[in-house]
Amino acid sequence: MSSQPVSIAYILANYPDVTQTFVYREVLALRRRGLVVHTLSILQPPAKLAAEAIPLVDETFYIFPIPWFKLLGLHLRYLFNRPLLYLGTLIFVLTRPGEPLKSRWRTLIHFLYSLLAVREVERLQPDYIHTHFGWSASTVALIASRLLKIPFSITLHSFYNKDAHPRHLLIEDKIRAARFVVTISEYHRQILIDLMAENGIAGKIHVVHHGLNPDAFTRLAESNHNNGAFTVVAVGQLIACKGFQVLIEACHLLAERGITFRCHILGEGEERSRLEKLVDQYNLREHVLLPGRVYQEDLRQLLSQADAFALPCVRDESGRQDGLPVVLTEAMAMELPVISTRIAGIPELVDHGHNGFLTSPGDAKTLADMLLYLKDNPAVRQQFGKAGREKVLAEFSIHRSIDKLANLLTSATTEGELISSKV
């Protein structure tokens, strides 16, 4: 095996992204472990980023905005220089059985712009390719792997219900082609095993939790806030599957009981207008605040001012659901008691009655009852908070997660060298 450090090309859809802090934390942690990680992203990041993410922009290769003449030249180059690989890859990704027409069209678009990433990966000459999510970035990774004969792996996150979304842009083919697959919980691992139903698949699917630095998420000194009112914080994109509409319903029930409290729902998204209308409908402006997106440098302070954290996730009408929200681990690391729902991988993090509470999705009444219980029992809040931090330290630390991921990447690269040596 070469004494040179392992070099990996990370192909991503949006990097760095304010809603996917776990990805750039992973990249930075792998670099601290001595791996060389090159980042490629399809899209440019938003103008406003967390301070810790800003330096990552200049070191990342971006496909968009597309230099069209260069892209055309690259297609001609690969077509004439590697005609069998080029045409074979194009035919492969467009003719997989069972793909609906919409998916085939999206895959063609991905193939067209992927050549910019392929050329950059060829220039970098990494040992390996890794990618996140089952959508566009992993399609680009699959194409690059086939054109350049470089092995790849994939991390899959929240995965839709199989009945609602039986196809996921070549997902079965990506799993078969990947040297290994990472997923974020045992729940998601079992979904993938059931989806594939093939011998040998289970052994290549590994659970690696999103890790965070527990030293960066420690509870700050207590401070007076909201004039002593019981304070609930919720953080996430304002999208239906986060269940913030359920949280507002629960707040309405608390207000009807005459409870003094504040609920801060932090984030931005397509559901803002609907949530604001719900707040107005229930006359909750004095109780429920939607101040907008929060960035990492402010999050610790906001969590330290809270008494409890709530994220009542649901499955939305399209079948979309959260997988195992990172913000829950952040809140638990900050020794906050959390309330969430029995959905996807969340019960693997939140132990009901030990470090938090779990409700059934959509159950606003039980959520309100649990919030009231935590309000009236500060000793339980403290007990849950300490137990939550212990859970994060034991199973969701970035150090533990990166050890496992780095070992997988290094082993897969070694396997690739052994295979190459036999050819």
C-alpha positions as CSV (number, residue, x, y, z in Angstrom):
1,M,0.0,0.0,0.0
2,S,1.2,3.5,-0.8
3,S,2.6,5.6,2.0
4,Q,0.9,8.7,0.6
5,P,-2.2,9.9,2.4
6,V,-5.5,8.7,0.9
7,S,-7.0,11.2,-1.5
8,I,-10.7,11.5,-1.8
9,A,-13.0,13.6,-4.1
10,Y,-16.2,14.5,-2.3
11,I,-18.9,15.2,-4.8
12,L,-21.8,17.2,-3.4
13,A,-25.0,19.0,-4.5
14,N,-24.7,22.1,-2.3
15,Y,-21.5,22.8,-0.4
16,P,-21.0,24.2,2.1
17,D,-24.7,24.5,3.0
18,V,-26.3,26.1,6.0
19,T,-28.8,23.2,6.4
20,Q,-26.1,20.4,6.0
21,T,-23.5,21.4,8.5
22,F,-22.8,17.6,9.1
23,V,-21.2,17.4,5.6
24,Y,-18.6,20.0,6.1
25,R,-17.9,18.9,9.6
26,E,-17.2,15.5,8.2
27,V,-14.9,16.8,5.6
28,L,-12.9,18.9,8.1
29,A,-12.7,15.9,10.5
30,L,-11.4,13.6,7.8
31,R,-8.7,16.2,7.0
32,R,-7.7,16.3,10.6
33,R,-7.3,12.5,10.4
34,G,-4.8,13.0,7.6
35,L,-6.9,12.2,4.6
36,V,-6.8,14.5,1.6
37,V,-10.3,15.6,0.7
38,H,-11.1,17.6,-2.4
39,T,-14.6,19.1,-2.6
40,L,-16.7,19.5,-5.7
41,S,-20.2,20.9,-5.7
42,I,-22.9,21.2,-8.3
43,L,-24.3,24.5,-7.0
44,Q,-22.8,27.6,-5.4
45,P,-23.6,28.1,-1.7
46,P,-25.9,30.9,-0.5
47,A,-24.4,34.3,0.0
48,K,-24.9,34.1,3.8
49,L,-23.0,31.3,5.5
50,A,-21.9,30.4,9.0
51,A,-18.4,31.9,9.8
52,E,-16.9,28.4,10.0
53,A,-18.1,27.5,6.5
54,I,-16.9,30.7,4.6
55,P,-13.3,29.5,4.1
56,L,-14.5,26.3,2.4
57,V,-16.0,28.1,-0.6
58,D,-12.7,29.1,-2.2
59,E,-11.3,25.6,-2.1
60,T,-14.3,24.0,-3.7
61,F,-14.8,23.3,-7.4
62,Y,-18.3,24.4,-8.7
63,I,-20.1,23.1,-11.8
64,F,-22.5,26.0,-11.9
65,P,-22.6,28.5,-13.5
66,I,-21.8,26.3,-16.4
67,P,-19.2,27.4,-19.0
68,W,-21.1,26.0,-22.0
69,F,-18.4,26.0,-24.6
70,K,-16.0,24.2,-22.2
71,L,-18.7,21.7,-21.4
72,L,-19.3,21.0,-25.1
73,G,-15.6,20.6,-25.7
74,L,-15.4,18.1,-22.8
75,H,-18.2,15.9,-24.3
76,L,-16.4,15.8,-27.6
77,R,-13.1,15.0,-26.0
78,Y,-14.5,12.1,-23.9
79,L,-16.6,10.9,-26.9
80,F,-13.5,10.7,-29.2
81,N,-10.9,9.7,-26.6
82,R,-13.0,7.2,-24.7
83,P,-15.9,6.3,-26.9
84,L,-16.7,3.0,-25.4
85,L,-16.7,4.3,-21.8
86,Y,-18.5,7.5,-22.8
87,L,-21.3,5.8,-24.8
88,G,-21.4,2.8,-22.4
89,T,-21.9,5.1,-19.4
90,L,-24.6,7.2,-21.2
91,I,-26.5,4.1,-22.3
92,F,-26.2,2.6,-18.8
93,V,-27.6,5.6,-16.9
94,L,-30.5,6.1,-19.4
95,T,-31.7,2.6,-19.8
96,R,-31.9,1.2,-16.3
97,P,-35.2,-0.8,-16.0
98,G,-38.0,0.7,-14.0
99,E,-37.0,4.3,-14.1
100,P,-39.9,6.7,-14.9
101,L,-39.5,9.1,-17.8
102,K,-39.0,12.1,-15.4
103,S,-36.1,10.3,-13.8
104,R,-34.5,9.5,-17.1
105,W,-34.8,13.1,-18.2
106,R,-33.2,14.3,-14.9
107,T,-30.4,11.7,-15.3
108,L,-29.7,13.0,-18.9
109,I,-29.3,16.5,-17.5
110,H,-27.0,15.2,-14.8
111,F,-24.9,13.4,-17.4
112,L,-24.6,16.5,-19.5
113,Y,-23.2,18.7,-16.8
114,S,-21.3,16.0,-15.0
115,L,-18.4,16.1,-17.4
116,L,-17.2,19.3,-15.7
117,A,-16.9,17.4,-12.5
118,V,-15.4,14.3,-14.3
119,R,-12.6,16.5,-15.8
120,E,-11.9,18.0,-12.4
121,V,-11.7,14.6,-10.7
122,E,-9.4,13.4,-13.5
123,R,-7.2,16.5,-12.9
124,L,-7.1,15.8,-9.1
125,Q,-6.4,12.0,-9.6
126,P,-7.9,11.0,-6.3
127,D,-7.8,7.4,-5.0
128,Y,-11.5,7.4,-4.3
129,I,-14.8,9.2,-4.7
130,H,-17.4,9.7,-2.0
131,T,-20.8,11.4,-2.2
132,H,-23.8,12.3,-0.1
133,F,-27.5,11.8,-0.8
134,G,-29.2,9.7,-3.5
135,W,-30.0,12.5,-5.9
136,S,-27.9,14.6,-8.4
137,A,-24.5,14.5,-6.7
138,S,-24.5,10.7,-6.4
139,T,-25.5,10.4,-10.1
140,V,-22.5,12.6,-11.0
141,A,-20.3,10.4,-8.7
142,L,-21.6,7.2,-10.4
143,I,-20.8,8.7,-13.9
144,A,-17.3,9.9,-12.8
145,S,-16.6,6.4,-11.3
146,R,-17.6,4.6,-14.5
147,L,-15.7,7.0,-16.9
148,L,-12.5,7.3,-14.8
149,K,-12.5,3.7,-13.3
150,I,-12.3,5.2,-9.8
151,P,-14.2,3.4,-7.0
152,F,-16.9,5.3,-5.1
153,S,-19.1,5.1,-2.1
154,I,-22.2,6.9,-1.0
155,T,-23.8,8.2,2.2
156,L,-27.6,8.0,2.1
157,H,-29.6,10.1,4.5
158,S,-33.4,10.4,4.9
159,F,-34.9,7.8,2.6
160,Y,-38.5,8.1,1.4
161,N,-41.0,5.4,2.0
162,K,-40.5,2.6,-0.6
163,D,-44.2,2.5,-1.5
164,A,-44.3,6.3,-2.0
165,H,-41.0,6.5,-3.9
166,P,-40.1,3.1,-5.4
167,R,-37.4,4.7,-7.6
168,H,-34.8,7.2,-6.4
169,L,-32.8,8.2,-9.4
170,L,-30.8,5.0,-10.0
171,I,-30.6,4.3,-6.3
172,E,-30.4,0.5,-6.6
173,D,-27.7,0.8,-9.3
174,K,-25.8,3.2,-7.1
175,I,-25.9,0.8,-4.2
176,R,-24.8,-2.1,-6.4
177,A,-21.9,-0.1,-7.9
178,A,-20.7,1.5,-4.7
179,R,-17.9,-0.1,-2.8
180,F,-19.7,0.5,0.4
181,V,-22.8,2.5,1.5
182,V,-23.1,4.6,4.6
183,T,-26.5,5.4,6.2
184,I,-27.3,7.4,9.3
185,S,-29.3,4.9,11.3
186,E,-30.3,1.2,11.7
187,Y,-33.8,2.2,10.5
188,H,-32.4,3.5,7.2
189,R,-30.0,0.5,6.8
190,Q,-33.0,-1.9,7.0
191,I,-34.9,0.1,4.5
192,L,-32.1,-0.2,2.0
193,I,-31.7,-3.9,2.7
194,D,-35.4,-4.4,2.1
195,L,-35.3,-2.3,-1.0
196,M,-32.6,-4.3,-2.6
197,A,-33.5,-7.8,-1.3
198,E,-30.3,-9.2,-2.8
199,N,-27.6,-11.5,-1.4
200,G,-24.5,-9.6,-0.3
201,I,-26.0,-6.2,-0.1
202,A,-26.5,-6.1,3.7
203,G,-22.7,-6.6,4.3
204,K,-21.8,-3.4,2.3
205,I,-24.3,-1.1,4.2
206,H,-22.8,0.5,7.3
207,V,-24.3,2.8,9.9
208,V,-22.3,5.9,10.7
209,H,-24.1,8.5,12.7
210,H,-23.8,12.2,12.0
211,G,-21.2,13.3,14.5
212,L,-20.7,16.6,16.2
213,N,-17.9,18.0,18.3
214,P,-19.2,17.7,21.9
215,D,-16.6,20.3,23.0
216,A,-18.2,22.9,20.7
217,F,-21.7,22.2,22.0
218,T,-21.6,22.6,25.7
219,R,-24.1,24.4,27.7
220,L,-23.2,28.0,28.5
221,A,-23.7,29.7,31.9
222,E,-27.3,30.1,32.8
223,S,-28.8,33.5,32.1
224,N,-32.2,35.2,32.6
225,H,-34.3,35.2,29.5
226,N,-37.8,36.0,28.6
227,N,-38.5,37.3,32.1
228,G,-38.5,33.8,33.5
229,A,-41.0,32.3,31.0
230,F,-40.6,28.7,30.1
231,T,-38.7,28.8,26.8
232,V,-39.0,26.2,24.0
233,V,-36.6,26.3,21.0
234,A,-37.1,24.5,17.7
235,V,-34.6,24.6,14.8
236,G,-34.9,23.5,11.2
237,Q,-36.0,24.3,7.7
238,L,-39.6,25.5,7.6
239,I,-40.9,22.5,5.7
240,A,-43.8,20.3,6.4
241,C,-41.9,17.2,7.5
242,K,-40.4,19.1,10.5
243,G,-43.8,19.2,12.1
244,F,-43.7,22.9,13.2
245,Q,-47.4,23.1,12.5
246,V,-47.9,20.5,15.2
247,L,-45.7,22.5,17.6
248,I,-47.8,25.6,17.0
249,E,-51.0,23.6,17.7
250,A,-49.4,22.4,20.9
251,C,-48.6,26.0,21.8
252,H,-52.2,26.9,21.2
253,L,-53.3,24.3,23.7
254,L,-50.8,25.6,26.3
255,A,-52.0,29.2,25.8
256,E,-55.6,28.0,26.3
257,R,-54.5,26.7,29.7
258,G,-53.1,30.0,30.6
259,I,-49.4,28.8,30.6
260,T,-46.7,31.5,30.4
261,F,-44.1,30.4,27.8
262,R,-42.2,31.4,24.7
263,C,-41.5,29.2,21.7
264,H,-38.8,30.2,19.2
265,I,-39.0,28.4,15.8
266,L,-35.7,29.2,14.1
267,G,-35.3,28.6,10.3
268,E,-36.5,29.5,6.9
269,G,-38.4,27.7,4.2
270,E,-41.5,27.3,2.1
271,E,-43.8,26.8,5.1
272,R,-43.2,30.2,6.6
273,S,-46.4,31.8,5.3
274,R,-48.5,28.9,6.5
275,L,-46.9,28.9,10.0
276,E,-47.3,32.7,10.3
277,K,-51.0,32.4,9.4
278,L,-51.4,29.6,12.0
279,V,-49.8,31.8,14.7
280,D,-52.1,34.7,13.8
281,Q,-55.1,32.4,13.7
282,Y,-54.5,31.3,17.3
283,N,-53.4,34.7,18.4
284,L,-50.0,33.5,19.5
285,R,-47.8,36.4,18.5
286,E,-46.8,36.9,22.2
287,H,-45.9,33.3,22.6
288,V,-44.5,31.9,19.2
289,L,-41.7,33.7,17.4
290,L,-40.3,32.9,13.9
291,P,-37.2,35.1,13.8
292,G,-35.6,33.4,10.7
293,R,-32.5,31.4,10.0
294,V,-29.9,30.9,12.6
295,Y,-26.2,30.3,11.9
296,Q,-23.9,28.1,13.8
297,E,-22.1,30.9,15.7
298,D,-25.4,32.0,17.2
299,L,-26.9,28.6,17.8
300,R,-25.2,27.7,21.1
301,Q,-26.3,31.0,22.7
302,L,-29.9,30.4,21.7
303,L,-29.9,26.8,22.9
304,S,-28.4,27.9,26.2
305,Q,-31.3,30.2,26.8
306,A,-33.9,27.5,26.3
307,D,-35.5,25.1,28.8
308,A,-36.5,22.5,26.3
309,F,-36.1,21.6,22.6
310,A,-38.9,20.4,20.4
311,L,-38.9,18.9,16.9
312,P,-42.2,17.0,16.3
313,C,-41.3,15.5,12.9
314,V,-44.0,14.0,10.6
315,R,-44.2,12.3,7.3
316,D,-45.6,14.8,4.8
317,E,-48.1,14.2,2.0
318,S,-45.4,13.3,-0.5
319,G,-43.9,10.7,1.9
320,R,-41.0,12.9,2.8
321,Q,-39.7,12.6,6.4
322,D,-36.7,13.5,8.4
323,G,-34.1,10.9,9.0
324,L,-32.2,11.6,12.2
325,P,-32.0,15.4,12.6
326,V,-28.5,16.7,13.6
327,V,-30.1,19.6,15.5
328,L,-31.5,17.0,18.0
329,T,-27.9,15.9,18.8
330,E,-26.8,19.5,19.1
331,A,-29.6,20.2,21.6
332,M,-28.9,17.1,23.6
333,A,-25.2,17.9,23.6
334,M,-26.2,21.2,25.2
335,E,-28.0,19.3,27.9
336,L,-31.5,20.2,26.8
337,P,-34.4,17.9,27.3
338,V,-35.8,17.1,23.8
339,I,-39.2,16.1,22.5
340,S,-39.5,14.5,19.1
341,T,-41.5,11.8,17.4
342,R,-41.3,8.0,16.8
343,I,-40.3,8.3,13.2
344,A,-37.4,7.1,11.1
345,G,-34.1,6.9,13.1
346,I,-35.1,9.3,15.9
347,P,-35.8,6.6,18.5
348,E,-32.2,5.5,18.1
349,L,-31.1,8.9,19.6
350,V,-34.0,9.8,21.9
351,D,-34.7,7.3,24.6
352,H,-38.2,8.0,25.7
353,G,-38.4,8.8,29.4
354,H,-34.6,8.7,29.8
355,N,-33.1,11.6,27.8
356,G,-36.3,13.0,26.3
357,F,-39.8,12.3,25.2
358,L,-41.2,10.8,22.0
359,T,-44.8,11.3,20.7
360,S,-46.7,9.9,17.8
361,P,-46.4,12.1,14.7
362,G,-49.0,14.8,14.6
363,D,-50.1,14.4,18.2
364,A,-50.3,18.0,19.4
365,K,-52.1,17.2,22.6
366,T,-49.5,14.8,23.9
367,L,-46.8,17.3,22.8
368,A,-48.4,20.0,24.8
369,D,-48.7,17.7,27.8
370,M,-45.0,16.8,27.7
371,L,-44.0,20.4,27.4
372,L,-46.1,21.3,30.4
373,Y,-44.6,18.4,32.3
374,L,-41.1,19.6,31.6
375,K,-42.1,23.1,32.6
376,D,-43.3,21.9,36.0
377,N,-40.4,19.6,36.6
378,P,-37.0,21.3,36.4
379,A,-35.3,18.3,38.0
380,V,-36.5,16.1,35.2
381,R,-35.2,18.6,32.6
382,Q,-31.8,18.5,34.3
383,Q,-31.9,14.7,34.4
384,F,-32.9,14.4,30.8
385,G,-30.3,16.9,29.8
386,K,-27.4,15.1,31.4
387,A,-28.5,11.8,30.0
388,G,-28.8,13.3,26.5
389,R,-25.3,14.6,26.6
390,E,-24.0,11.2,27.7
391,K,-25.8,9.6,24.8
392,V,-24.2,12.0,22.3
393,L,-20.8,11.5,23.8
394,A,-21.2,7.7,23.6
395,E,-22.7,7.3,20.2
396,F,-22.8,10.6,18.2
397,S,-19.4,12.2,18.8
398,I,-17.6,13.3,15.6
399,H,-14.5,11.5,16.8
400,R,-16.4,8.2,16.9
401,S,-18.1,8.7,13.6
402,I,-15.0,9.8,11.8
403,D,-13.0,6.9,13.1
404,K,-15.6,4.5,11.5
405,L,-15.9,6.5,8.2
406,A,-12.1,6.9,7.8
407,N,-11.6,3.2,8.4
408,L,-14.2,2.4,5.7
409,L,-12.7,4.8,3.2
410,T,-9.1,3.7,3.9
411,S,-10.1,0.0,3.6
412,A,-12.0,0.6,0.4
413,T,-9.1,2.4,-1.1
414,T,-6.7,-0.4,-0.1
415,E,-9.1,-2.9,-1.7
416,G,-9.0,-0.8,-4.9
417,E,-5.2,-0.9,-5.0
418,L,-5.3,-4.7,-4.5
419,I,-7.8,-5.1,-7.4
420,S,-5.7,-2.8,-9.6
421,S,-2.6,-4.8,-8.9
422,K,-4.3,-7.9,-10.2
423,V,-5.4,-6.4,-13.5
